[in-house]
């Protein structure tokens, strides 16, 4: 049986709330994420792996010399290549990063500290993580994953 919520959105009894109801107006800043840690494109992969284990990160944004995000380093994939002998400690992260696709057909989605969590959830349905930047995309402030959203929901008891 369908009912109407306070937001006038249909709900079926026993089913989950809409994203807007689920997050109760919370924004990215409410996730209280660790500050971003990014790698320069010429960093040796030995240092990248070391930092990943120290910080328990699964991805690192890779930045150019002007701190512009170029792509990301998938730590698990890099570790696999390392263990298989396909990567040398002195290789640069730029050799193993996944480049961000920027084109007219795939516009860049800006995720800022003020982005509603419902919008972030939709973005993460199609992406493994999101870079949190300032509105002008000059600074990478953090990285957020679906796991961060799940942790937020479980902490809040939503």
N, C-alpha and C positions, 0 to 999 in steps of 0.2 A: 504494500500500500504506500502510495506516495504522500509525503507531507511537505509542508513548506517550512524552511528554517527562518530564523530572524532576518537573514539576508535575502529572503524570498527566492531561494534556490531550491528546486525539488530535491528531496532525499528519499531513499527507500529505507524503511526500517531495517536495522541490522547492517547497513552498509556504511563505509567510511564517510567522513565529512568531506566537503569540498576543500581544496587547498587553502582558500581564503579563510574558511572556518578553522581548519586544522592548525594554522599558524597564528591565528588571532591577531593579524596585523603586524607580526614581527618582521623585521628586516635583517639583512645580512649581518649588520653590526651586532645584532642580538646573539649571534652564534658564538661570539667571543673567541675568535680564531687566533691561532698563533700568527705573529707577523710573518710575512712572506720571506722566504729565503730563495734567492735565485742564483743561477750560475752564469758566469760569462761564457760566451761561446768557445773561448779558447782554454777553458779549464780542463786539466787532465781528468780522464774518467776515474783514475784511482782516487782522486780527491772527491769526486762526485759520489762514488760508492761509500767512501768513508763518512761523508756528511749525511748521506741517506740513512745509514745505520745509527749515527749519533742522534739524529733528529726524528727518526722513525717516519720518514717521508717516502711516499711511493712515486711521486712525480716532482720534478723541479722545473720551473720555467727557465728557459734559456734566453738571455738578453744580449743585445749587441752592445757595442762600446758606448752608445748613447742611452743605454738602459731601456731600449725598445724591445718588447717581447717578440722573439722570432719563432719560438716553438717550445717544446718541452722534452724532457728526458724521462722516459719510462724506466724506473730503476729495476723492476723485475726483468724486463727484457734485456737491459744492459748486463745485469748479473748473469743471466743465462748465457749471453755471448762471452762474458768473462770466463765463466766456468767451462765453457766448451773450447776455450783457447782461441776464440774468434775476435778478441779485443785485447789490445795491449795497454798496460797501465799508463803509458805516455800518450795514448790517443786522445784527441780532443773531443769534448762533448758534442761539438758541432757535427761530428761524423755519425753520431748515433741519435741525434734529436729528431723528433717528429715536427716538421714545420707546420705552423698554423696556415690554414688556407684562407686567403683574403681575396675576395673577388666580388664583383657586382652581384653574382648569383648567390653568394654566401656571405652576406654582410656580417661584420663584426658586431657581436652583441656585447654591450657594455654592462658589466655587473659592478656595482659600486656598493659601499656600505649601506646606502639607503634603498637598495633594491629590495622589494618585498620578497619574502621567502617563497610565496606562491609562484612568482615569476622565476625565481632561481630553480625551484623544483621542475618546472617545465623545461628550462634550459638543460638541466642535468638528465632529463629523460633521453636526450640525444647526444650528450657529451659526458666523458668520464670525470671531468672536473671543470671548475670555472676559475679564471683569474679574477680577483677582485682588484679593481683599479680606481683611481680617482676619475672624475667625470671626463677629464681631458685625456685620459689614458697615458699620462706621463709617468705614473708610478704604479708598480705592482704592490698592492698592500697585503694580499693574502691569497690563499688557494682554498677552495671549498669543494668537497665531494658529497656524494649522496650519503655517505656514512656520517658526515657532519650533520646533515639534516636529520637523519635517523636518531643520532645521539641527542640532538636538541629536543626532538619530539618526546623521546623517552625520559629525558631529564624534567621536562615540563609536565609530563603526565597527560599529554593531549590524547 
